[in-house]
Amino acid sequence: MNTEELKSRFIEKYGEGPVSGYFAPGRVNLIGEHTDYNGGFVFPCALSFGNYVLIRKTDRSTFRFASLNMPFEAELSAGELTKPVGKEWVNYPVGVFAQFLKRGLEFSRGADLLFYGDVPAGAGLSSSAALEVATGVAINDIYGFNLDRLDIVRMSQKAEHEFAGVMCGIMDQFASGMGKKDHAVYLNCDTLDYELVPVLLNGVKIVISNTNSPHKLDSGKYNERVAECQAAVKAISAHKPVTALGELTPEEFFSISDKIEDAVVRARARHVVTEIHRTNEAVSCLKAGDLIRFGQLMNASHTSLKTDYEVTGHELDTMVDEAMKIPGVIGTRMTGGGFGGCTVSLVRDEAVDHFITSVGAAYQEKTGLMPAFYVAEIGDGGKKLF
């Protein structure tokens, strides 16, 4: 849906008058999974699809929320923006409004908002982060609050914690807010230092494969992994001062891992520490043009997520297994929180069509689900459109 169509739908919903439009992208993480809330490194890039927010300030004191994707609508007073609305989609934008209020920033006037997203929901491509960041960029601009972009990113993460109950790291919101076209974001999630690294693939495409088995981060499994990592830190810190798994090199971890008595917790920590190491090496490989090694690290990442972190499952593993059979696939892995969602693969140009046809057919036969495929374009972070 283009911007003119979105404007028409807004006017159809709320009536004639000026309207402003904003966009924030979804993201795909090339490598570095479940490291962000452990103070480690990640390597995501913003996508060309995401979430749109159309907004108009009004003379009313209330805020009206509607979506072209979801039937639920709400009209809330400023006071009602401080608490969740059941388990509805509006909690994502409402949670962002709440962060502005927490900072003592008052809304002198109400607003009408219309949302539209073309990120596949439940695909693990950060549709929620895109919704939060787009809302934050829109509020910040239209009310003239003049917060910097990193503030918007942090507030969006807080909205996810407090209004969706998902204790996510900052990667998704950071990529959505700070991404740049044709670059990936090499982010230290502990310090928030980052580097925009050009993605020069030279005859290779990034292919996202949607299992159409929706992931459910709010099911509790994600928060369970966060708690397990915290338990690992607690066990290690009794013997070595450490506040996050991201502070450990693989050598340091393996010299002290036996202090973690719970085998499951030890495996979770092993994934995190080795994944951070893989991510750092992968970025160096990309800069050096060594895509073969980059692909090997992607494959190793998936194996670790399957065996040590246990966040893949039948659908994601099937998609990866079938991808590995295709000549021209350099590397493939699950991406996102897991428990369903998408894989990301590096595929040589000449193999892309065969990849989509063959992997799609085999996946459908083995799971009974119809997959979807996207040849990714790397886009910009959140911005004003009109």
C-alpha positions as CSV (number, residue, x, y, z in Angstrom):
1,M,0.0,0.0,0.0
2,N,1.5,3.3,-1.1
3,T,1.5,6.6,0.9
4,E,-1.4,8.1,-1.2
5,E,-3.6,5.0,-0.4
6,L,-2.7,5.3,3.3
7,K,-3.6,9.0,3.3
8,S,-7.0,8.1,1.7
9,R,-7.7,5.5,4.3
10,F,-6.8,7.9,7.1
11,I,-9.2,10.6,5.7
12,E,-11.9,7.9,5.2
13,K,-11.5,7.0,8.8
14,Y,-11.0,10.3,10.5
15,G,-12.1,13.0,8.0
16,E,-10.5,15.7,6.0
17,G,-7.5,17.7,7.2
18,P,-3.7,17.6,7.3
19,V,-2.0,14.4,8.2
20,S,1.6,13.3,8.8
21,G,3.1,9.9,8.0
22,Y,6.0,8.0,9.5
23,F,7.7,4.6,8.9
24,A,10.0,2.3,10.8
25,P,11.3,-1.0,9.4
26,G,11.4,-4.6,10.5
27,R,14.7,-6.2,10.8
28,V,16.5,-9.4,10.0
29,N,19.5,-10.5,12.2
30,L,22.3,-12.0,10.1
31,I,24.0,-13.5,13.1
32,G,24.1,-12.9,16.9
33,E,20.9,-14.4,18.3
34,H,19.9,-14.2,22.0
35,T,23.0,-12.2,22.7
36,D,21.5,-8.8,23.0
37,Y,20.1,-9.2,26.5
38,N,23.3,-10.7,27.6
39,G,25.5,-7.7,26.8
40,G,26.9,-9.2,23.6
41,F,27.2,-8.3,20.0
42,V,24.5,-8.5,17.3
43,F,24.5,-7.9,13.5
44,P,21.1,-7.0,12.2
45,C,19.9,-4.9,9.2
46,A,16.8,-2.9,8.7
47,L,14.4,-4.2,6.0
48,S,12.5,-2.3,3.3
49,F,9.1,-3.3,4.9
50,G,7.9,-2.3,8.3
51,N,5.2,-0.3,10.0
52,Y,3.5,3.0,9.1
53,V,1.9,5.5,11.4
54,L,-0.4,8.3,10.1
55,I,-1.1,10.9,12.8
56,R,-3.0,14.1,13.2
57,K,-3.3,16.3,16.3
58,T,-6.9,17.2,17.2
59,D,-8.7,19.6,19.5
60,R,-9.9,16.7,21.6
61,S,-8.1,15.5,24.7
62,T,-8.4,11.8,23.7
63,F,-6.3,9.6,21.5
64,R,-7.9,7.3,18.9
65,F,-6.0,4.2,17.6
66,A,-7.0,2.2,14.6
67,S,-5.2,-0.3,12.3
68,L,-5.6,-1.5,8.8
69,N,-4.3,-4.9,9.9
70,M,-6.3,-5.5,13.1
71,P,-10.0,-4.9,13.9
72,F,-9.6,-3.7,17.5
73,E,-9.9,0.1,18.0
74,A,-9.5,2.3,21.1
75,E,-10.1,5.8,22.2
76,L,-8.1,6.7,25.4
77,S,-7.6,9.7,27.6
78,A,-4.0,10.8,28.4
79,G,-4.5,9.1,31.8
80,E,-5.4,5.8,30.2
81,L,-2.1,5.8,28.2
82,T,-0.2,4.7,31.3
83,K,-1.6,1.1,31.5
84,P,-2.1,-1.8,29.1
85,V,-5.3,-2.3,27.2
86,G,-6.0,-6.0,27.8
87,K,-3.8,-8.0,25.5
88,E,-4.6,-5.9,22.4
89,W,-2.2,-4.7,19.7
90,V,-2.6,-1.1,20.8
91,N,-0.4,-1.9,23.8
92,Y,2.7,-1.4,21.6
93,P,1.9,2.2,20.6
94,V,0.2,3.0,23.9
95,G,3.3,1.7,25.7
96,V,5.4,4.2,23.7
97,F,3.1,7.1,24.7
98,A,3.5,6.0,28.3
99,Q,7.3,6.4,28.1
100,F,6.9,10.0,27.0
101,L,4.5,10.6,29.9
102,K,7.0,9.0,32.3
103,R,9.6,11.6,31.3
104,G,7.2,14.4,32.2
105,L,6.4,15.2,28.6
106,E,2.7,16.3,28.4
107,F,0.4,16.1,25.4
108,S,-1.3,19.4,25.0
109,R,-3.7,18.0,22.4
110,G,-5.0,14.6,21.5
111,A,-4.5,12.8,18.2
112,D,-5.9,10.4,15.7
113,L,-3.6,7.6,14.7
114,L,-3.9,5.0,11.9
115,F,-1.4,2.1,11.7
116,Y,-0.5,-0.2,8.8
117,G,2.2,-2.9,8.7
118,D,3.6,-5.0,5.9
119,V,6.0,-6.9,8.1
120,P,4.5,-10.5,8.3
121,A,3.2,-10.7,11.9
122,G,4.7,-13.5,14.0
123,A,7.5,-14.0,11.5
124,G,10.3,-13.0,13.9
125,L,11.1,-9.9,11.8
126,S,10.4,-7.5,14.6
127,S,7.0,-6.2,13.6
128,S,6.5,-5.1,17.2
129,A,9.8,-3.1,17.3
130,A,8.8,-1.4,14.0
131,L,5.5,-0.5,15.4
132,E,7.0,1.0,18.6
133,V,9.8,2.9,16.8
134,A,7.4,4.3,14.2
135,T,5.1,5.5,17.0
136,G,8.0,7.0,18.9
137,V,9.4,8.9,15.8
138,A,5.9,10.2,15.1
139,I,5.1,11.4,18.6
140,N,8.6,13.0,19.0
141,D,8.2,14.9,15.8
142,I,4.6,16.0,15.8
143,Y,4.6,17.1,19.4
144,G,8.1,18.8,19.1
145,F,9.7,16.9,22.0
146,N,13.2,16.9,20.3
147,L,14.4,13.7,21.9
148,D,17.3,12.1,20.1
149,R,16.9,8.8,18.2
150,L,18.6,6.7,20.9
151,D,16.1,7.9,23.4
152,I,13.3,6.7,21.1
153,V,15.0,3.4,20.7
154,R,15.3,2.9,24.5
155,M,11.7,4.0,25.1
156,S,10.5,1.6,22.5
157,Q,12.3,-1.3,24.3
158,K,10.8,-0.2,27.6
159,A,7.3,-0.3,26.0
160,E,7.9,-3.9,25.0
161,H,9.0,-4.8,28.5
162,E,6.2,-3.0,30.3
163,F,3.2,-3.3,28.0
164,A,3.9,-6.6,26.1
165,G,5.7,-8.4,28.9
166,V,8.6,-9.5,26.7
167,M,12.0,-8.8,28.3
168,C,13.7,-8.3,25.0
169,G,17.2,-6.9,24.5
170,I,17.6,-3.7,22.5
171,M,18.6,-5.2,19.2
172,D,15.2,-5.0,17.4
173,Q,14.4,-1.5,18.3
174,F,18.0,-0.3,17.7
175,A,18.0,-1.8,14.2
176,S,14.6,-0.3,13.4
177,G,15.6,3.1,14.7
178,M,19.3,3.3,13.6
179,G,19.5,1.2,10.4
180,K,20.8,2.5,7.1
181,K,20.2,1.4,3.6
182,D,22.6,-1.3,2.4
183,H,24.3,-1.5,5.8
184,A,24.1,-3.9,8.7
185,V,24.4,-2.6,12.3
186,Y,27.3,-4.1,14.3
187,L,26.1,-3.3,17.8
188,N,27.6,-3.8,21.2
189,C,24.5,-4.3,23.3
190,D,26.3,-3.5,26.5
191,T,27.7,-0.1,25.6
192,L,25.4,0.6,22.6
193,D,28.5,1.5,20.6
194,Y,27.8,0.6,17.0
195,E,29.2,0.6,13.5
196,L,27.3,0.7,10.2
197,V,29.0,-2.0,8.1
198,P,28.4,-2.0,4.3
199,V,26.8,-5.3,3.1
200,L,28.6,-6.0,-0.2
201,L,27.5,-9.5,-1.2
202,N,28.6,-9.5,-4.9
203,G,26.4,-12.0,-6.6
204,V,24.7,-13.2,-3.4
205,K,21.2,-12.5,-2.1
206,I,19.8,-12.5,1.4
207,V,16.7,-14.7,1.3
208,I,14.3,-14.8,4.2
209,S,12.2,-17.9,4.5
210,N,9.0,-17.6,6.6
211,T,8.0,-20.9,8.1
212,N,4.5,-19.5,8.7
213,S,4.7,-21.2,12.1
214,P,4.3,-18.0,14.1
215,H,6.7,-17.4,17.0
216,K,5.2,-16.4,20.3
217,L,7.7,-14.5,22.4
218,D,5.0,-13.7,24.9
219,S,4.5,-17.5,25.5
220,G,7.0,-17.3,28.3
221,K,9.8,-19.3,26.6
222,Y,11.8,-16.1,25.7
223,N,11.6,-14.8,29.3
224,E,12.5,-18.3,30.5
225,R,15.8,-18.0,28.5
226,V,16.5,-14.6,30.0
227,A,16.1,-16.1,33.5
228,E,18.4,-19.0,32.6
229,C,21.1,-16.7,31.5
230,Q,20.7,-14.7,34.7
231,A,21.1,-17.9,36.6
232,A,24.3,-18.7,34.7
233,V,25.7,-15.2,35.6
234,K,24.8,-15.8,39.2
235,A,26.6,-19.2,39.3
236,I,29.7,-17.8,37.6
237,S,29.9,-14.6,39.6
238,A,30.4,-16.6,42.8
239,H,33.8,-17.5,41.4
240,K,34.6,-14.7,39.0
241,P,33.2,-11.1,39.0
242,V,30.8,-10.9,36.0
243,T,27.5,-9.1,35.5
244,A,26.6,-10.4,32.0
245,L,27.6,-13.4,29.9
246,G,28.9,-11.0,27.2
247,E,31.8,-10.1,29.4
248,L,33.3,-13.6,29.0
249,T,35.6,-14.9,26.2
250,P,35.0,-18.5,25.2
251,E,38.3,-19.4,26.9
252,E,37.2,-17.8,30.1
253,F,33.8,-19.4,30.0
254,F,35.1,-22.9,29.4
255,S,37.7,-22.6,32.2
256,I,34.8,-21.9,34.7
257,S,31.7,-23.4,33.1
258,D,31.8,-26.4,35.5
259,K,30.8,-24.0,38.2
260,I,27.3,-23.9,36.6
261,E,25.9,-27.1,38.1
262,D,22.6,-27.1,36.1
263,A,23.4,-28.7,32.7
264,V,20.6,-26.8,30.9
265,V,21.7,-23.4,32.3
266,R,25.3,-24.3,31.3
267,A,24.2,-25.0,27.8
268,R,22.3,-21.7,27.5
269,A,25.4,-19.9,28.6
270,R,27.6,-21.8,26.2
271,H,25.4,-20.7,23.3
272,V,25.6,-17.1,24.3
273,V,29.3,-16.9,24.8
274,T,30.2,-18.8,21.6
275,E,27.5,-16.9,19.6
276,I,29.1,-13.6,20.5
277,H,32.5,-14.9,19.4
278,R,30.9,-16.1,16.1
279,T,29.3,-12.7,15.5
280,N,32.5,-10.8,16.0
281,E,34.3,-13.2,13.6
282,A,31.5,-13.0,11.0
283,V,31.7,-9.2,10.9
284,S,35.4,-9.4,10.2
285,C,34.7,-12.0,7.5
286,L,32.2,-9.7,5.8
287,K,34.6,-6.8,5.9
288,A,37.3,-9.0,4.3
289,G,34.9,-10.4,1.7
290,D,35.0,-13.9,3.0
291,L,31.4,-15.0,2.6
292,I,32.3,-18.7,2.7
293,R,33.4,-18.4,6.3
294,F,30.5,-16.1,7.1
295,G,28.2,-18.8,5.9
296,Q,29.9,-21.4,8.0
297,L,29.4,-19.3,11.1
298,M,25.7,-18.9,10.2
299,N,25.4,-22.7,10.1
300,A,27.2,-23.0,13.4
301,S,24.9,-20.4,14.9
302,H,21.8,-22.4,14.0
303,T,23.3,-25.6,15.4
304,S,24.0,-23.9,18.7
305,L,20.5,-22.4,18.8
306,K,19.1,-25.9,18.2
307,T,21.2,-27.9,20.6
308,D,22.3,-25.5,23.4
309,Y,19.6,-22.8,23.4
310,E,16.7,-25.0,22.2
311,V,14.7,-22.3,20.4
312,T,14.3,-23.7,16.9
313,G,11.8,-26.5,16.6
314,H,10.6,-28.8,13.8
315,E,9.7,-26.1,11.3
316,L,12.8,-24.0,11.6
317,D,15.0,-27.0,11.6
318,T,13.3,-28.4,8.5
319,M,13.7,-25.1,6.7
320,V,17.4,-25.0,7.5
321,D,17.9,-28.7,6.6
322,E,16.3,-28.3,3.2
323,A,18.2,-25.1,2.5
324,M,21.5,-26.9,3.2
325,K,20.8,-29.3,0.4
326,I,20.7,-26.6,-2.3
327,P,23.9,-25.9,-4.2
328,G,24.5,-22.2,-4.0
329,V,23.5,-21.8,-0.4
330,I,26.4,-20.3,1.5
331,G,24.9,-20.3,4.9
332,T,21.5,-20.5,6.6
333,R,20.1,-20.1,10.1
334,M,17.0,-19.2,12.1
335,T,16.7,-15.5,12.8
336,G,14.8,-13.7,15.5
337,G,13.6,-15.0,18.9
338,G,12.8,-18.5,17.6
339,F,10.0,-20.9,18.4
340,G,8.8,-20.4,14.8
341,G,9.3,-17.5,12.5
342,C,11.9,-17.2,9.8
343,T,15.3,-18.3,8.6
344,V,17.8,-16.2,6.8
345,S,20.1,-17.6,4.1
346,L,22.9,-16.3,1.9
347,V,22.1,-17.7,-1.6
348,R,24.0,-17.2,-4.9
349,D,22.0,-15.2,-7.4
350,E,21.7,-18.1,-9.9
351,A,20.4,-20.4,-7.2
352,V,17.6,-18.2,-5.7
353,D,14.8,-19.4,-7.9
354,H,15.7,-23.0,-7.4
355,F,16.1,-22.4,-3.7
356,I,12.6,-21.0,-3.4
357,T,11.0,-23.7,-5.5
358,S,12.8,-26.7,-4.0
359,V,13.0,-25.7,-0.4
360,G,9.4,-24.5,-0.5
361,A,8.1,-27.8,-1.8
362,A,10.1,-30.0,0.5
363,Y,9.2,-27.8,3.5
364,Q,5.5,-28.0,2.7
365,E,5.6,-31.8,2.3
366,K,7.3,-32.3,5.6
367,T,5.4,-29.8,7.7
368,G,2.1,-29.3,6.0
369,L,2.6,-25.5,6.1
370,M,2.9,-23.2,3.1
371,P,6.1,-21.1,3.5
372,A,6.8,-17.6,2.1
373,F,10.0,-16.2,0.8
374,Y,11.4,-12.7,0.5
375,V,14.6,-11.6,-1.2
376,A,15.6,-9.0,1.3
377,E,16.4,-5.4,0.5
378,I,18.2,-3.5,3.3
379,G,16.5,-0.2,4.0
380,D,16.7,2.9,6.3
381,G,15.7,3.2,9.9
382,G,12.7,5.1,11.2
383,K,11.8,8.3,9.4
384,K,9.2,10.8,8.5
385,L,7.6,10.2,5.1
386,F,5.3,13.2,4.7
